[in-house]
Amino acid sequence: MIKIWDIDKAHSQIGFSINHLQLSTVKGSLLNFKGRILQHVPETFVGSKFYFEGDTDSFFTGHEERDVHLKTQDFFDCQNHSLIQFKSTEVNKIDHEHYFIKGTLSLKGVLKQVTLTAHFKGQKKGIDGENRIGFEMTCQLRPEDFDISWNGINEDGVPLIGEDVWVHICLLLNNNKN
């Protein structure tokens, strides 16, 4: 029997960070997202299907001018590409708590194979007595792989943004009994 786990958005977060001027780290979040896990085998997530999608217009860094720029064609081109999606293709168990989740990421009209490193945080009952599970996942992305090539250079030739974006996903999921 397949167990369906839906993201509890109130207790979950999708964040990212990127280097700025090789001196600091800019962090942000994707505010509008949803997803689920279809768990096919009890006691393991091998063979499970992971699905997430988010609204690219909901990227938020806390700096209005930067957030507006992120929505343009220079970055996410939200007008033409409103969704970011991930669909798993393979889940490999590393040990009892850790998995590599391979899948297809769709961003700005580009499909790429990516691997999430996942830490299964366990299962506990919520205040309502229903089961919850938790995952923390990370991956490293190169914006240029997704047709995002904007990068200003300062007068010393230093790029304004780094070559890599780190994505950090913290999820709490509820058992959907439907």
Buried (B, 14 or more C-beta within 10 A) or exposed (E): EEBBBBBBBEBBBBBBBBBBBEEEEBEBBBBBBEBBBBBBEEEBBEEBBBBBBBBBBBBBBEEEEBBEBBBEBEBBBBEEBEEBBBBBEEBEBEEEEEBEBBBEBBBBEEEEEBBBBBBBBEEEEEEEEEBBBBBEBBBEBEBEEBBBEBEEEEEEEEBBBBEEBBBBBBBBBBBEEE
